[in-house]
Each structure stands twice: as C-alpha cells, then as structure tokens.
Amino acid sequence: MAHWYDKYLTIYGKGLDEIPSEILEKIKTNLASTQHKKPLVSVVVIAYNEERRLPACLWALSELQTHYPIEILGVNNNSKDRTEEVYQRLGLPYFNETKQSPGFARQCGLTHAKGKYHFCIDADTFYPPCYVDLMMTKLQKPDVACVSSFWSFYPDKNHSALGLALFEFIRDTFLFVQHFKRPELCVRGMVFAFNADYAKQVKIRTDIRRGEDGSLALSLKKYGKIAFLYNRKARPVTGYGTLNEESLWQSFLYRIKVQMKGISRIFYKNDHYEDSEDNLIKH
C-alpha cells in the first residue's frame, strides 16, 4: 500500500553525499518558491544533529500546498554534524543557536520569524501537503491561542502497520480524554502551532530538557483555547525518536507504567507545574 510519505523515506537516514543531486536541486527550487516577503505563516524547523533526517523533512515542507503566504526557516541548535550544511545546500534561510535546548532553538525561531502564525517543525518528521491549511482552520478562530494535532509513525521491520495502528488508537484515545481538563499535556512540539503575537508576550522555557512545548501552551491559555485538530489528512509522520527502537509491546508497557503514575491528574485542571530535578538544565 502506497503512502504519501513513501518518497521521503527514500532519502530518510541518508547523508548529503548519498542523496541524488537531482532530488536536492528539486528540494532547493521548491523551497525557494515557497518563500514570501510578507508571510502570514512562519514554518520553523529546529534541528540538532539531524543531517540524515533533515533533507527528507525539508522535501516534505517544500511540497506544502497552502493558500497562505508563508516562509520556511531553519534553526541549527549547536549541531556537531552536517546539519548546517544541509540548510546551506538546500538554500534555506537559517539561524544558528549555540545555546543547547529545544527551548533555546524554538525561541531563536520565534525571534527571527515574521509571520503572525508560527508552526513548530521537528527535523525528523514528514508533514502532509495540506498540513498548514488544515491547522489554520483552527488557529485563525478568535478564541484560539494555539493548536496541536495527532501524529503517526511510519511502519518498519520492528513496527508493523497493524501494531502501530493499535498503538496509536490507544494513545490517541488517552490524549482525547486527557485534553478536556489538561490540554497542555497533549501538546507535542512536532505538531504545535500558535499565534506568535501571544507567544512573544510569554516565555518559552529554556531551562528544561523536555516539555517546553506544553509549558508554552499552558502560558498561552490566558489568550485563548488550546485547540486540537483530529483530521487524519493533517497527521504528520515521524520516526522513532519518541518511541524508541524497542518493540511496540515494550513501548506500550512503558507508557502504561508512566501514565498510571498520578493518573488522577487528567481529571483536574492545573495552572502550574513543578519540574523534576532531572529535567532541569543547569546553566
């Protein structure tokens, strides 16, 4: 069965020297044609040591089909590999952020982006052509401050399509229930978009290793709702950085164990979180 992202998988995991030059030129040309001088939407990719995944992500972004004026920007978050060279080879405007953390990378992108609406993009993820426009149907509503979506994993030898479908159904059901009282806990950076004017009035956390996305969503609640898009046509597909290389069964059991700790939290709203010591970054 063919999938919309199959062609991107043909270069996923490959270095620049392994990707046919005609594909690189196609991506470069497409990216250049998307850039608008006065964008309404900023699509911002953050990357840390993603040289082997970033080209596939940018290929997908270069084929976005949108009615909105957009810009696509990159952030190189202190990478030690050829991530910066990927941005250069594909002609994408980018910025170097030498302070290490997703929070610093996202803040760098927000600082330099011009659009009123800001889309967070992870470099190991593929985005369908209609992603921006479908997310914008929610994001432009006057009572909405930010939007998140669900996401999928691509099948491979360790993760069957059937197994992934079951895994994602259970996960999505849990997130759906959780979002009524604790929507910020359902937000993931790879599928997160927000009103940039609001985000610039609050602080993106730079002192934590993970959770800067949910923390930002929580801060944005005073400006409007955290909305969710459930349209499968807008569902990005990612690799296994968030699932690990272990079996689906092992991943499932691990997540059950984690989520059952303090499960009562999903029934009560919260406007403040205490960070665990191991999640804090010592500057």
Sequence and secondary structure as in RCSB ss.txt:
>XXXX:A:sequence
MAHWYDKYLTIYGKGLDEIPSEILEKIKTNLASTQHKKPLVSVVVIAYNEERRLPACLWALSELQTHYPIEILGV
NNNSKDRTEEVYQRLGLPYFNETKQSPGFARQCGLTHAKGKYHFCIDADTFYPPCYVDLMMTKLQKPDVACVSSF
WSFYPDKNHSALGLALFEFIRDTFLFVQHFKRPELCVRGMVFAFNADYAKQVKIRTDIRRGEDGSLALSLKKYGK
IAFLYNRKARPVTGYGTLNEESLWQSFLYRIKVQMKGISRIFYKNDHYEDSEDNLIKH
>XXXX:A:secstr
   TTHHHHTTTT  GGGS HHHHHHHHHHHHHHB SS SEEEEEEESS TTTHHHHHHHHHT   SS EEEEEE
E S SSSHHHHHHHTT  EEE  S SHHHHHHHHHHH   SEEEEEETTEE  TTHHHHHHHHHTSTTEEEEEE 
 EE  BTTB HHHHHHHHHHHHHHHHHHTTT GGGG  GGGEEEEHHHHTTS    SBSS HHHHHHHHHTTTSE
EEEE  GGG  EE STTT SS HHHHHHHHHHHHHTTGGGGGS  S     GGGB   
